[in-house]
Amino acid sequence: MIQIKKTDASNTDFITLVAYLDQELAGRDGEEHAFYDQFNKISNIRHAIVLYVNAEPVGCGAIKKLDANSMEVKRMFIKKKHRGEGLAQKILVLLEKWSFELGYKKCVLETGKRQPEAVNLYMKSGYTRIPNYGQYMGVENSLCFEKQLQASLHNS
C-alpha cells in the first residue's frame, strides 16, 4: 500500500532518505560532489513529500521557492529496490500540484549528466531543457529543466 505524506525538512524519514541520496550522489559525482552539496542543504525546505510503501519510507522529493513564479524541485530520491515502479513520477506530479496550489507558475530543476534515469523522468514528465540558471551557470555536468504548470493538469 502506498501512502504519501506532505511534510518539511524536519521529518526524520525525509532526513534519512536525503542521506541515502547524498551517499549515492557522492559516488556518482566524485570530486564534484562538494560543489553540488552546498546547494542541497535541506534546512530551508518547507515543502517535502515522503512516499511510503507498506509503511516503509522509500522515496522523497521537495520544492523550494526560487523566485516569485518558480518553485525548484529538490532532493528527488527513490530507494533502489523500488525504482522502476513509477514512484518518482508520482512524487513529481504531487510536487507540481503543490507548487501550483501555492500560486507558482512553473517548476524548475537541476540534475546531472551522470543521472540519466533522472533526465529521462523529467523529459517524459514534460520538462524542457533550459540554460543553466543561478549557481549552475557554466557548470559542465549540470542540466537544467523547467515545466509550466497548468490548472488543467493539476485539478485531480
C-alpha positions in Angstrom: 0.0 0.0 0.0 1.3 3.4 -1.0 1.0 6.4 1.4 2.1 10.0 0.8 3.0 12.4 3.5 3.3 16.2 3.0 5.9 17.4 5.4 9.0 19.6 5.7 12.8 19.2 6.3 12.3 18.3 10.0 10.7 14.9 9.1 13.1 12.1 10.2 12.1 9.9 7.3 12.8 12.7 4.8 16.2 13.3 6.5 17.1 9.6 6.3 16.1 9.4 2.6 18.1 12.5 1.8 21.2 11.0 3.5 20.8 7.9 1.1 20.5 10.3 -1.8 23.6 12.2 -0.8 25.6 9.0 -0.4 24.6 7.8 -3.9 25.3 11.2 -5.5 28.8 11.3 -3.8 29.6 8.1 -5.6 28.3 9.4 -9.0 29.8 12.9 -8.8 33.1 12.1 -7.2 35.2 15.2 -6.7 32.4 17.5 -7.8 30.1 16.3 -5.0 31.2 19.1 -2.6 30.2 21.7 -5.2 26.7 20.4 -5.6 26.3 19.5 -1.9 26.5 23.2 -0.9 23.3 23.9 -2.8 21.4 20.9 -1.5 21.1 21.6 2.2 17.6 20.9 3.4 17.3 23.3 6.4 15.3 25.8 4.4 12.9 23.3 2.8 9.3 23.9 3.9 7.6 21.6 1.4 8.6 18.0 1.2 6.9 14.7 0.3 7.8 11.3 1.7 6.3 8.3 -0.1 5.8 5.0 1.9 5.3 1.5 0.6 3.8 -0.8 3.3 4.7 1.8 5.9 8.4 1.9 4.8 9.8 5.2 3.6 11.1 4.6 0.1 11.0 7.9 -1.7 11.1 11.7 -1.3 11.1 15.0 -3.1 10.8 18.6 -2.2 10.1 22.1 -3.6 11.7 25.3 -2.6 10.9 28.8 -3.8 13.3 30.0 -6.5 11.6 33.3 -7.4 8.1 34.9 -7.5 6.9 32.5 -10.3 9.0 29.4 -9.8 9.5 26.5 -7.4 12.6 24.5 -7.6 12.3 20.7 -7.4 14.9 19.4 -5.0 16.0 16.1 -3.3 14.2 13.6 -5.5 15.1 10.1 -4.5 13.7 6.5 -4.6 15.4 3.6 -2.9 17.0 1.2 -5.4 14.7 -1.7 -4.7 11.7 0.4 -5.6 13.0 2.0 -8.8 11.1 1.4 -12.0 7.7 1.3 -10.2 6.6 4.8 -11.2 7.0 6.2 -7.7 9.3 9.1 -8.7 6.7 10.1 -11.3 4.0 10.1 -8.6 6.2 12.3 -6.3 7.0 14.7 -9.1 3.3 15.1 -10.0 2.4 15.8 -6.4 5.2 18.4 -6.1 4.0 20.1 -9.3 0.4 20.1 -8.0 1.6 21.5 -4.6 3.6 24.2 -6.4 0.5 25.2 -8.4 -1.7 25.3 -5.3 0.8 27.6 -3.7 0.4 30.0 -6.7 3.6 29.3 -8.7 3.5 29.1 -12.5 6.4 26.8 -13.1 8.8 24.2 -11.7 12.5 24.3 -12.4 15.2 21.9 -11.5 18.8 20.9 -11.9 20.1 17.4 -12.4 23.4 16.0 -13.5 24.6 14.3 -16.7 25.6 11.3 -14.5 21.9 10.7 -13.6 20.4 9.5 -16.9 17.3 8.0 -15.1 16.5 11.4 -13.6 16.9 13.1 -17.0 14.6 10.5 -18.6 12.0 11.1 -15.8 11.9 14.8 -16.3 11.8 14.6 -20.1 8.9 12.1 -20.1 7.2 14.3 -17.5 7.1 17.3 -19.8 10.1 19.2 -18.7 12.1 21.1 -21.3 15.8 21.9 -21.2 16.7 25.5 -20.3 20.0 27.3 -20.0 21.7 26.6 -16.6 20.5 29.1 -14.0 22.0 30.6 -10.9 24.8 28.7 -9.4 24.7 26.1 -12.2 25.6 28.6 -15.0 28.8 27.3 -16.7 28.8 24.0 -14.8 29.5 21.3 -17.4 27.8 18.4 -15.5 24.6 20.3 -14.8 21.4 20.1 -16.8 18.5 22.4 -16.0 14.9 22.0 -16.9 11.5 23.7 -16.5 7.9 22.9 -16.8 5.0 25.4 -17.0 2.2 24.4 -14.6 -1.4 24.4 -15.8 -4.6 24.2 -13.9 -6.0 21.5 -16.2 -3.2 19.2 -15.2 -3.5 19.7 -11.5 -7.1 19.6 -10.7 -7.2 15.8 -10.0 
